Amino acid sequence: MQHTEHACDISEEEQDISFLPGRRPLQILYDCMRMSLLASRKNPAAHKYLRSSASIVHEKRRHWRSYGHVIHPFSLFRNCWDFLMIFVITCVLLLVPYLAAFEMENKSRMWNISKNFLLLICCGDIFINLLTGYFDKELHAVVLEPRNIINHYMKSSTFLLDLCGSFPTDLFFATKFVELTVMRKTVSLMCLFRVFSLNIYFNKLAFAYDIPLALKEFYLILVCMIILLHWQTCLHWLVPIVTTSWKLPQRPGNNSWIHSHDLWERSKSKQYLYSTLRAISTFMRSNLLDTDQRDVGDIYLIIVLQLFGIIAPWFLLTRMMQFFKGVNSSRLRYQGTVAQLRQYMRHKQLPYPTQKRIIQYYEFRFQHKFFRESEIIHTLSSQMRHEISMHSCRKLVENVTFFNNLPLSLLGRIVALLKSEIFLTNDVIVRANQPGDCMYFIATGTVAIYTNSGKEVCHLEDGAHFGEVALVMPNELRVASVVAVEVCELYRLNRADFARTIHPYPMLWERIKKIAIERHEKTMILNEQ
């Protein structure tokens, strides 16, 4: 495919959002804050779901006009917030159990302030989620209505789990903060519910930034295992204390493993190290450091953790098998196909820019999920294929001036003739002074139009079309060049197919030809100016 570097000659006269001049500093700051809540090209998920710059701009203007203080799911603010919450939730899941177990007698306010500050951010996350729109995969549209957002979050998401895991439980013990230290520390372990939202945030960012599925699963399992081991370590130290007293922390009795190893007076690092060793041996169901277990709470804990140690390998095995089933199967097949493609490109010693463009084509074409479209289409009935074509292309065809008022049956036959093509950034779609045999409809993307002299005159975006003169004037050369400004999905209509379809309608043919000639003459006049 021919391509050239597109250096835009058109000045950006119209911004995505226009502001009145003479705004005060506070108004400018307020507008900047609102802009950060709108769909942004800097959020990689925006291009994956909306697919073109024109769609992002349309979504941004729709948001600004009708949903002032709602947060767009593909905004820059939301993208940064997701990163922040991964860090905060991870800190909570590591800090809270450690404080509950090993810092129970510590009177320092700094620990409590740090813990409650992180939980306060988690509470803010619930509020942010109630204000953030969501992408409806069935409608393939972003939902920004506040009532629908709240209903979706409360009924179909993790609202209750987030609420339980974020609530600052120290408020329950405001009047007896010191007297019920053990109970207060134990109740704070409710933050464990936040692990579900951590998984959601991690999967969301992994998809947005094209992290390979196998690598994502590896890191996710690694993080979960670290958190699991840390929690078991803390529970091994906490349970003997809880079974001794629910009020103030007291030294466990002589039947506790803590007493048998004389750890109560040791340093925190020694306590944590021995607890970790005990947690590993229990989880792996190997010989315990102390086989004579006499503390009832400790016995129950070991039973539960060993049962969990039996279940965990099956969980990991099931997680791995998910690679080969359902949605993950298509993603793995895509990654396998791309791996073969990379090997092929290296074998052919293709230059790096060419390799990058080919990978970009595959990413846009398959959206990271491999499927054989031709096989799927051929298994459907002709009626189903017709419905799919009409859904995909009818609006594009209806926007063409000389297709207006065509019979519905004829319009459907024209739509069935369209062929999808993908052009990468800087691809030359049409070259001036070359014979043309087809016209194009823009499904997604932006193209630049150049005159014979090489002057860039305009951009065409989603829903536009060009090259229609070639359908009715077979001997006419192209009057302009067309270059892809970004990755574009176009639908091509060939002249031969169109002529066969319109042949039984001579009156319509003459009307279409007349309109096309008039448009062609106007274009020639503009080129001469």
Disulfide bonds with the S-S distance in Angstrom:
none
